[in-house]
Amino acid sequence: MRPVTILEVGPRDGLQNEKVEFSTEAKLNLINRAIAAGATRMEVCSFVHPKRVPQMADAEAVVAALPDNKAVQYIGLILNKRGYLRALETRENGKRGVDQVGAVVIATDTFGQKNQGQTIEEGIAETSDILRLARQDGMSAQVTLSAAFGCPFEGEVPLDRVVDIAKRLAEAEPAEICVADTIGAGIPSEVTDLLGKLKDEIPGMPLRVHFHDTRHTGVANAWAAYEAGVETIDASMGGLGGCPFAPKATGNVATEDVVYMLERAGVDTGIDLDLLIEGADWLQTILGRKTVAAVSQAGGFPTATAAE
């Protein structure tokens, strides 16, 4: 079976909604643990206003201290041109900085205005400008289409709207387009339908998926995405995460749970499950509670033991 890449989003999306403060040192510990487990793409921070997302206030400090591992692509989330310029500054004076920026367009006006002060049309325009700027600056850039499977304020999101937004964004030539179930409302048949339509309408565009496990459909959705031909799946160590601006939005699908499912099915992820579980155990010492990842609590597949 073809391999798949796991994009570890724990250091950014996993932590952004946590009430327990993670120091810069703790974030770097998490990043190093993910790298040790085999992560080759990682969302390490977001360049947003610290009053909006206090957990990300040390973005520049985190980036400055990242291990210079050429095998790992470091990604910084941005919501507007101000965020893009901050990300670009991390590469000044010969510094490596972030390797790629990830922009965001939200598929509904209400959620877009609450999350980043943009309607759909404003988001498409701003993101298209950022993608063109990034190309001029030699910065890799991709885009996530959030609330693609449902909105906490407007409810159903028409598939045709999501496809239309993706087609318009594709004109600005992002490195990839990610469709995100920001509130964990989607089901596998919807994943299959949307990805099939996107492959028909924007052939050749690399596609990524981002699922939250709010209603325990995240792992099933990840498998549906793999079967639909997706090359990259987002996941968060320990199942941490949630959007500060989406009511009742809980954590990302857990990296451990996705890796367990894929590896048992014969799909190579390049990730060491035992080291992921160790990382989740460490996270619990910072959080002061158990993580929600099922595999972290149950362990990997049981090994045979001799009968007494």
WOHU-V483528 format. One record per pair of residues at least 4 apart in sequence whose C-alpha atoms are under 7 Angstrom apart, sorted by sequence separation. I is the first residue (numbers start at 1). J is the second residue. D is the distance in whole Angstrom. If there is no record, write none. Layout:
I;J;D
I;J;D
This chain:
9;13;5
10;14;4
11;15;6
12;16;6
22;26;6
23;27;6
24;28;6
25;29;6
26;30;6
27;31;6
28;32;6
29;33;6
30;34;6
31;35;6
32;36;6
33;37;6
34;38;7
35;39;5
49;53;7
50;54;5
58;62;6
59;63;6
60;64;6
61;65;6
62;66;6
79;83;6
80;84;6
81;85;6
82;86;6
83;87;6
84;88;6
85;89;6
86;90;7
91;95;5
108;112;6
109;113;6
110;114;6
111;115;6
112;116;6
113;117;4
118;122;5
119;123;6
120;124;6
121;125;6
122;126;6
123;127;6
124;128;6
125;129;6
126;130;6
127;131;6
128;132;6
129;133;6
130;134;6
131;135;6
132;136;6
133;137;6
134;138;6
135;139;6
147;151;5
151;155;5
158;162;7
159;163;6
160;164;6
161;165;6
162;166;6
163;167;6
164;168;6
165;169;6
166;170;6
167;171;7
170;174;6
181;185;7
186;190;6
187;191;6
188;192;6
189;193;6
190;194;6
191;195;6
192;196;6
193;197;6
194;198;6
195;199;6
196;200;6
197;201;6
198;202;6
199;203;5
213;217;6
217;221;6
218;222;6
219;223;6
220;224;6
221;225;6
222;226;6
223;227;6
224;228;6
225;229;7
226;230;5
236;240;6
254;258;6
255;259;6
256;260;6
257;261;6
258;262;6
259;263;6
260;264;6
261;265;6
262;266;6
263;267;5
272;276;6
273;277;6
274;278;6
275;279;6
276;280;6
277;281;6
278;282;6
279;283;6
280;284;6
281;285;7
283;287;6
284;288;6
293;297;7
294;298;6
295;299;5
9;14;6
10;15;6
22;27;6
34;39;6
35;40;7
48;53;7
78;83;5
90;95;7
91;96;5
106;111;7
112;117;6
113;118;5
118;123;6
134;139;5
135;140;7
150;155;6
151;156;6
181;186;6
213;218;5
225;230;6
262;267;5
263;268;6
284;289;5
295;300;6
50;56;6
78;84;6
91;97;4
106;112;5
112;118;5
113;119;6
134;140;6
150;156;5
151;157;7
212;218;6
243;249;6
263;269;7
284;290;5
50;57;5
90;97;4
91;98;7
112;119;6
134;141;6
150;157;5
211;218;6
242;249;5
284;291;6
90;98;7
112;120;7
149;157;6
242;250;5
148;157;7
241;250;6
242;251;5
46;56;6
109;119;4
131;141;6
241;251;4
242;252;7
259;269;7
45;56;6
76;87;7
87;98;7
109;120;5
222;233;7
240;251;5
241;252;5
280;291;7
47;59;6
108;120;6
239;251;5
240;252;6
46;59;6
107;120;6
239;252;5
45;59;5
106;120;6
148;162;6
239;253;5
259;273;7
105;120;7
239;254;4
11;27;6
236;252;6
238;254;5
239;255;7
280;296;7
235;252;6
236;253;6
237;254;6
238;255;7
256;273;6
105;123;5
235;253;5
236;254;5
237;255;5
11;30;7
105;124;6
235;254;5
236;255;5
237;256;7
277;296;5
11;31;7
235;255;5
256;276;6
256;277;7
76;98;6
208;230;6
75;98;6
78;101;7
207;230;6
208;231;6
209;232;7
210;233;6
74;98;5
75;99;6
76;100;6
77;101;6
78;102;6
79;103;6
103;127;6
207;231;6
208;232;5
209;233;5
210;234;5
74;99;5
75;100;5
76;101;5
77;102;5
78;103;5
79;104;6
208;233;6
209;234;6
73;99;6
74;100;6
75;101;5
76;102;6
77;103;6
75;102;7
184;211;6
184;212;4
47;76;7
176;205;6
177;206;6
178;207;6
179;208;6
180;209;6
181;210;6
182;211;7
183;212;6
184;213;5
44;74;6
46;76;5
47;77;6
48;78;7
60;90;7
176;206;5
177;207;5
178;208;4
179;209;5
180;210;4
181;211;5
182;212;6
184;214;5
185;215;7
187;217;6
191;221;6
8;39;7
12;43;6
40;71;6
41;72;6
42;73;6
43;74;6
44;75;6
45;76;5
46;77;4
47;78;5
143;174;7
148;179;6
176;207;6
177;208;6
178;209;5
179;210;6
180;211;6
181;212;6
183;214;7
184;215;6
11;43;6
12;44;5
40;72;4
41;73;5
42;74;5
43;75;5
44;76;6
45;77;6
46;78;6
142;174;5
148;180;6
149;181;5
178;210;7
188;220;6
192;224;6
196;228;7
6;39;7
8;41;6
9;42;6
11;44;5
12;45;5
40;73;6
41;74;6
42;75;6
43;76;6
64;97;7
141;174;6
142;175;5
143;176;7
144;177;6
145;178;6
146;179;6
147;180;6
148;181;6
188;221;5
191;224;6
192;225;7
195;228;7
7;41;5
8;42;5
9;43;5
11;45;6
12;46;6
21;55;7
24;58;7
28;62;7
63;97;6
141;175;6
142;176;5
143;177;5
144;178;4
145;179;5
146;180;5
147;181;5
187;221;6
191;225;6
219;253;7
7;42;5
8;43;6
48;83;6
63;98;7
140;175;7
142;177;6
143;178;6
144;179;6
145;180;6
146;181;7
147;182;5
150;185;6
159;194;7
163;198;6
167;202;6
214;249;6
218;253;5
47;83;5
144;180;7
146;182;6
147;183;7
149;185;6
188;224;5
192;228;6
214;250;5
257;293;6
16;53;6
79;116;7
149;186;5
213;250;7
214;251;7
256;293;7
257;294;6
24;62;6
107;145;7
212;250;7
213;251;6
219;257;7
257;295;6
16;55;5
47;86;7
100;139;6
101;140;7
102;141;6
103;142;6
104;143;5
105;144;6
106;145;6
107;146;6
212;251;6
213;252;6
219;258;6
237;276;7
254;293;5
256;295;6
15;55;7
16;56;7
47;87;7
100;140;5
101;141;5
102;142;5
103;143;5
104;144;5
105;145;5
106;146;5
107;147;6
132;172;6
212;252;4
213;253;5
256;296;7
99;140;7
100;141;5
101;142;6
102;143;5
103;144;6
104;145;6
105;146;6
106;147;6
107;148;6
128;169;6
131;172;6
211;252;6
212;253;5
102;144;7
104;146;7
111;153;7
211;253;6
238;280;5
110;153;7
131;174;6
237;280;6
128;172;5
124;169;7
80;126;7
81;130;6
239;291;7
238;291;5
239;292;6
238;292;6
239;293;5
107;162;6
238;293;5
183;249;5
152;246;6
152;247;7
115;245;6
114;245;7
14;236;6
17;241;6
7;232;7
9;234;6
15;240;7
16;241;7
17;242;6
5;231;6
6;232;6
7;233;6
8;234;6
9;235;6
10;236;4
14;240;4
15;241;6
17;243;6
4;231;5
5;232;5
6;233;5
7;234;5
8;235;5
9;236;5
10;237;6
14;241;4
17;244;6
4;232;6
5;233;6
6;234;6
7;235;6
8;236;6
13;241;5
14;242;7
6;235;7
13;242;7
10;240;7
38;270;6
39;271;6
38;271;5
37;271;6
38;272;6
37;272;5
14;252;7
37;275;5
37;276;6
33;279;6
6;269;7
3;267;5
4;268;6
5;269;6
1;266;6
2;267;6
3;268;5
4;269;5
1;267;6
3;269;6
20;287;6
